[in-house]
């Protein structure tokens, strides 16, 4: 394994460890502040099932962890996935181009001019 590969693995490991430590901190705080109930579906959690209860950042910024917990809500894993899926769908249908459009490989419209072509065939 090359020196660069070892360096990349070390950096990735450090980032993952840091993220897990940060999550553990705000998760523990949120579980102390709020009842163990999903804010969307109302299911209650305890014991081993408590791991199914997640901390959702209302503003989607995982670095925004105010001491009063005002940016958090507890959601079960299903409602949490649904919440993020809804945001992705809304982004896809928004009028403004998203930041991710350039990652998808272009912004061309494959149907541009299709209406004119069809009109020409019908005339």
C-alpha positions in Angstrom: 0.0 0.0 0.0 1.4 3.4 -0.9 2.0 6.3 1.4 -0.8 8.3 -0.2 -3.3 5.4 0.4 -2.3 5.1 4.0 -2.7 8.9 4.4 -6.2 8.8 2.8 -7.3 6.0 5.1 -6.0 7.8 8.1 -7.9 11.0 7.2 -11.1 9.1 6.5 -10.8 7.3 9.8 -10.3 10.6 11.7 -13.3 12.2 10.0 -15.5 9.2 10.8 -14.3 9.1 14.5 -14.9 12.9 14.8 -18.4 12.6 13.3 -19.3 9.7 15.7 -18.1 11.6 18.7 -20.0 14.7 17.7 -23.2 12.7 17.1 -22.9 10.9 20.4 -22.6 14.2 22.2 -25.7 15.9 20.8 -27.7 12.6 20.7 -27.1 12.1 24.4 -28.1 15.7 25.1 -31.2 15.4 23.0 -32.3 12.2 24.7 -32.0 13.9 28.1 -34.0 16.9 27.0 -36.9 15.4 25.1 -39.3 12.5 25.8 -38.4 9.3 23.8 -41.2 9.8 21.4 -41.0 10.4 17.6 -42.1 14.0 16.9 -43.9 12.9 13.7 -45.6 9.6 14.2 -45.8 9.6 18.1 -44.3 6.2 18.6 -42.7 5.7 22.0 -39.2 4.2 22.4 -37.4 2.5 25.2 -34.8 -0.2 25.9 -33.1 -1.7 22.8 -35.6 0.1 20.5 -34.2 3.5 21.6 -31.5 3.1 18.9 -34.3 3.5 16.4 -34.9 7.1 17.6 -32.7 9.6 15.8 -31.9 13.3 16.3 -33.0 15.3 13.3 -31.5 18.8 12.7 -34.4 21.1 11.7 -32.1 23.3 9.6 -30.1 20.2 8.3 -26.9 21.7 9.7 -25.3 19.0 11.8 -22.8 21.5 13.2 -25.7 23.7 14.6 -26.2 22.2 18.0 -27.4 25.0 20.3 -27.3 24.1 24.1 -31.1 24.5 24.3 -31.7 21.9 21.6 -33.9 24.3 19.6 -32.5 22.9 16.3 -33.3 19.2 17.1 -36.3 17.0 17.1 -36.4 13.3 17.8 -37.6 11.2 14.9 -37.8 7.4 14.4 -35.6 6.1 11.7 -38.6 5.8 9.3 -39.9 9.4 9.8 -36.3 10.7 9.6 -35.8 9.0 6.2 -39.1 10.3 5.1 -38.2 13.8 6.2 -35.0 13.8 4.1 -36.7 12.2 1.1 -39.3 14.9 1.0 -36.6 17.5 0.9 -34.9 15.8 -2.0 -38.1 15.6 -3.9 -38.8 19.3 -3.2 -35.3 20.2 -4.4 -35.9 18.2 -7.6 -39.1 20.1 -8.4 -37.9 23.5 -7.3 -37.8 26.3 -10.0 -34.3 27.2 -8.9 -31.4 25.0 -9.9 -30.0 23.1 -7.0 -26.3 23.0 -6.0 -26.2 19.4 -7.1 -27.2 20.0 -10.7 -23.6 20.3 -11.8 -22.8 16.9 -10.1 -25.4 15.2 -12.3 -23.5 15.9 -15.5 -25.0 18.9 -17.2 -28.0 21.1 -17.4 -29.3 20.5 -21.0 -32.9 19.9 -21.7 -33.3 16.8 -23.9 -36.9 17.9 -24.8 -36.1 21.4 -25.8 -37.9 22.1 -29.1 -40.0 18.9 -28.9 -43.2 20.9 -29.0 -42.1 22.7 -32.2 -41.2 19.4 -33.8 -44.6 17.9 -32.9 -46.4 20.9 -34.2 -44.5 20.5 -37.5 -45.6 16.9 -37.9 -49.2 17.7 -37.1 -49.4 20.6 -39.7 
